[in-house]
Amino acid sequence: MSDHHDNNGQQETGWFEKKRNVRKIIWALVIICVGLFFADGLYHKHPYFAAENIFGFYAIYGFVMCVGLVLGAKWMRTILMRDEDYYDKDDNND
């Protein structure tokens, strides 16, 4: 694989590295999420729990659980994290 360079010999920025394109992706995701949230009213549900009758329950639940996973992983990182050179240290305790 070869790197792409412009006429001045500098490496070109990739499609995902341009702010304009990142904004397009974020807005596309926001529009899709909002559309799916409102699509919740377009079908008949057969809920098992009463909370499932709330409009947009699955979208809200998914968002809350995603945030919970991120915060949980952040908390777990403080417990499980090792020093950068943890595996490079000599074990001279023999």
C-alpha positions in Angstrom: 0.0 0.0 0.0 1.4 3.4 -0.9 0.8 6.7 0.9 -0.9 9.4 -1.1 1.1 12.6 -1.4 0.2 15.9 -3.0 2.4 17.9 -5.4 4.5 19.3 -2.5 5.4 15.9 -1.1 3.1 16.3 1.9 0.7 13.5 2.8 -2.9 14.2 2.0 -5.4 14.1 4.8 -7.9 11.2 4.8 -11.6 11.6 4.3 -12.3 11.0 8.0 -9.7 13.5 9.1 -11.4 16.5 7.5 -13.7 18.4 10.0 -16.3 19.0 7.3 -16.7 15.3 6.8 -16.7 14.5 10.5 -19.6 17.0 10.9 -21.5 15.3 8.1 -21.1 11.9 9.7 -22.2 13.2 13.1 -25.3 15.0 11.6 -26.2 11.8 9.7 -26.0 9.8 12.9 -28.1 12.4 14.8 -30.8 12.4 12.0 -30.9 8.6 11.9 -31.2 8.4 15.7 -34.0 11.0 15.8 -35.8 9.2 12.9 -35.6 5.9 14.7 -36.8 7.5 17.9 -39.9 8.8 16.2 -40.4 5.5 14.3 -41.3 4.0 17.6 -44.8 5.3 17.1 -45.3 3.7 13.8 -45.8 0.1 14.9 -47.9 -1.8 17.4 -45.9 -3.2 20.4 -46.6 -6.2 22.5 -44.9 -5.1 25.7 -44.1 -7.5 28.5 -43.4 -4.8 31.0 -45.4 -1.6 31.6 -42.3 0.6 31.0 -42.1 -0.6 27.4 -45.3 1.3 26.6 -43.4 4.6 27.1 -42.9 6.4 23.7 -39.2 5.9 22.7 -38.5 3.6 25.6 -36.0 1.4 23.7 -34.1 4.5 22.3 -33.9 6.0 25.8 -33.0 2.7 27.4 -30.3 2.1 24.8 -28.8 5.5 25.3 -28.8 5.3 29.1 -27.2 1.8 28.9 -24.5 3.0 26.4 -23.6 5.9 28.7 -23.6 3.4 31.7 -21.2 1.1 29.8 -18.8 4.0 29.1 -18.9 5.2 32.7 -18.5 1.6 34.0 -15.5 1.0 31.7 -14.0 4.3 32.9 -14.4 3.2 36.5 -13.0 -0.3 35.8 -10.0 1.3 34.1 -8.9 2.8 37.4 -8.9 -0.6 39.0 -7.5 -2.7 36.2 -5.0 -0.3 34.7 -1.3 -1.2 34.9 1.8 0.9 34.5 2.9 1.5 30.9 6.0 -0.6 31.3 4.3 -3.3 33.4 5.2 -6.2 31.1 8.7 -4.8 30.5 9.8 -4.9 34.1 12.3 -7.5 35.1 11.0 -9.9 37.7 14.0 -10.3 40.0 12.1 -11.7 42.9 13.3 -15.2 42.3 
